[in-house]
Amino acid sequence: MKKRFAIKIAYLGQNYHGFQRQKEGIQTVEGTILETLLQQKIIDNIRSARYSAAGRTDQGVNALGQVIAFDAVRDKFCLEELNANLPDDIFAWGISQVPSIFNARRDAILRIYRYFCRYKNENIGLLTEALKRLKGTHDFKKLCKKPDPLPSGYQKSTVLTLETAKVTHHKRNAVLEFEFASRSFLWYQVRKMVSLVLQIGAEDLSMNIIDELLDPEIPLLPGGIKPAPPEGLVLYDVLYEPNVSFQKIQKKTLVALPLERRLDSYTALLSVITAMKKNIL
């Protein structure tokens, strides 16, 4: 009998057309991972592996705690082997042997997203109050985007419970860190909520707009709420029942070195942009 595994995946989404695999020739995170699993003969084919994934992130969105699950044709394999054959912007960092019925999407009990952006003197009190009003059970249909075109028979409730909605102001590096937690999210929901809250914090929108947006009987504003940019969004974690626990990767240098190189590169780029702004503006 094949053993079933769940793997924690982190990735930087800038070079991919989202997470979900698409038609041949379009590079996605999931497509890259599946190709590697097949090449390394960890799975024989996607269908027989009963592959599943916890979430689908859009183009440019990142993840720290994405989870995939599959039936392996090999009894043993290590994350180091998988990482050695993945691009340096995708990392497998946790593994758990799970029951044969485990499904990474259906069995998730909580999904946590975080969004990072530069602090631009928004009113922290207004940000906090706006997030407080979003927390709880609401109809978020005016703070999401429906698939276009709609799949045949598409039905998805837009009434969800937002368990967590909070912001942390990191004063030292002038960054805002938003956190949202729910069992499930709608397409673009987190990015639209961030955009809404930031506009309220900048006093470009009134706090009362939240009541209007959460009332399904009030017509949507022309143009609606535009989503915040994707690059600040991270699928931070996906939680399961306590019997699913992940063992972290042993040889962390395979993950640490590529991250350090990217951090060096982005730090240098930040310095260049800062110098340009200082001298031009």
N, C-alpha and C positions, 0 to 999 in steps of 0.2 A: 504494500500500500504506500502511495506517495505521501511524503511529509508536506505539510502546508506551512508556509512562512509568511510573516508580515515584516516589511522592511520600512524603516524610517528614511525618507529621502529629503535632502536639502538641495536647492538649486537657485541660480540667478537666472531670471527669465528674459533678460534683454535680447538674447540671441535666438529666441524661439518664438514660434507662432502659437503661444499658449502651451498648456500642459497636454491636453487631449490629442491623441494621435489623429491624423487627418490623411487625406489621400497622398499617394506616393509623390515625393518631391517637395513636400512641405515639412520643414524641420520643426518638430515638437519635442518637448521633454519626454513625454510618455513614449513616443515613437523611438526615441534614442535609447531609453531604458530597455524597452522590449527587444529591440534589435540586439543589444548587448546580452541580455538574458538568453536569447536564442543562439547567438554566436558562441557563448561560453557553455552551451548545452546544459544550462541550469533548468530551462524548461524546453519541452519539445515543440509545442505550438501553443498559441494564445488560448484557443478554445479549451483544449484538454487541461491546460494549467488552471482553468477557472479563475482567470486574472480579474482583479478588481482594484480600484483606487478610491481613496477617501474623498478627493475633491478635484474640481477642474478649475485651474487658474487661467486667466486671460493672458494675452500677449503682453510681455513685459513685466508680469507679476512674478514675485519670488516666493520661495517656500523654505521653511526650516523644518516643519513637521509633517510634510506630505507622507501618506502611508499607502503602500501597495501590498497586495497579497497574491500568492500563487501556490500551486502545487509543484514542487520541484521533482525533477526526474532523478536528481542525485540526493543521497542521504545527507551529504555534507558539502558545504561550500562556505567560503569566508567573504566578508565584506571587502577585505583588502583586494581580493581577486576581482570582485565586481568593479571597485573604484579604479583599479589599474587599467580597465578597459572602457571606462566612461570618460567623457570630456571633463576638463578641469572646472567646469561650472555646474556639474551635477555630482552629488555625493551621497552615497549610502552610509548612514552612520549608526543605525540601530537595527537589531534583528530579534524576532520572537517566533518561536514555533507555536502555532496556534491550532485550535480545533479545526477539523475538516470542514465544518459548516461556516467558518469565519468569513465575513465579507467586509472589506475595508470601508465601503461606503455605508452599507445598511447598519452595521454594528457600531458606528461612531455615536457616542453619546454627547459629545461637545466638540465644536470646532472653534478655534481661537485665531483671530486675525489681528495683526498689528499694522499700523500705518505710521510711517515716519515722514516728517516734513520740516522745513525750516520755519522757525518762529519769526513772525513778522509783526510783532507787537499786538497780536490779537489779545482781547480781553479774556484772561483765563477764567474769570468768574462766569462770563457769558458762555464760554466753551463748556464749562462744567454743567451749567444749568441746562444747556441745550442737550447734552448727552443724557442727563438725568431724565429729560422728557422723552427721549427716544427709547430708553430702557423699558422693558416690559413687553406685554403682548399687544401687538398692533397690526394693522393692515399696511404693509409696506409697498403696496403696488405702485405708488407714485415715487418710490425711492428705489426702483429697480428697472431693468430693461428686459423685455420679452425677446425670446429668440426670433430672428427674422430670416427666412420664413419660419412660421410656427410648424413644428413637426406634427404629423397626422395624429389626431387624438390628444394633443397637448393639453394637459391639465395639471396645474401646480398651484397649490394654495399660496396666497401672498400674505396670509396671516401667520406671523412667526413670533416667537418669544425671544427677545434679546436679553440674555442673562447678565451680560456685562457691557457697559459702555462708559469708558473713562479716558481721561487724558493725563499725561505726565509731562510737565515742562522741565526739560533738562537745560537749566540755565547756563551751565558751563560751555556747552557747544551750541546753544540757541536752537534746540530741536524740540519739536512736539512729538510725543509718542502716544498714539491712540490705540486703545484695545477694545475689541468687540468679541463677545462669545455667545454662541447660540448652537443649538443642535444642527441647524442648517441655515444657509443664507441663499438669497436670490442673486441672480446675475446683476453685477454692478452695484449691489446694495451697499457694500462697505464703502466703496469709492464715492458713491453719491451721498452717503451719510457724512463722510469726512468733508466733502465739498460744502454741504449745507452748513455744518457746524462752523467751519472756517469762515464762511460768509457772515454768519451771525456774530462770531467773535470779532470780526473786522467791522461790525456794525453796518454792513452793506445790506443785510436782511434783518427783519424784525423777528424776535423770538416767537411771535404769534404764528409765523408761517408753519411752524412744526405742527400745530393743531390742525391747520388746513391740509397739510400734506398727509397726515395720518387719518384724516376723515375721508373715507371712500366716497362719500356723497358729494363732496365739493369737487368741481372740475379741476383738472390739472392746469397749472399755470402754463402760459405759452412758452414753449422751449423747455419747460421743466427744470430740474436741477442737473447740471452737467457733472459728470463724474470727475473726481480728482485724478491726476496722472497715475498710471499703473506702477511706475518704478518704486514708489514708496510703500507699496503693499506687500505684506508677507503673510502667507498661510503659516502661522507661528506654531500651532500644534493641533493635533487631533487626539481626543481622549476616548478610551474604551473602558470596559469593565476592568476591575483590578486584576483579573486572571490573565490579562494581556499585558505583559511587562517586557520592555525592550532592553536587550543587552547592548551597550555601546561598543563601538568599534575599538579594537585593541591597539592597532598601530595608527595613532592619530596624525602622524606626520604626513601621510598620504592626503589627508584633508587639510591640515594646517598650512602646508607650504603653498599650495595654490591660492588659498585665502589670503595669506600674507602678501603674496605677489600682487594680487588684485588690490589689496588695501594700500600697498605702496603706490600703485599706479593711480588709484583714485585720489589719494592724498596729494600726490604731485599735481594732478589735474585741478584739484580744488585750489591749490596755491596759485596756479596759473590764472584761473578764472578770477580769483580774488585780486590778483595784481592788475588784471585787465580792468576790472570794475573800478579799482582805486585810481587808476591813471586816466581812464576815459571819461568816467562820469563825474 
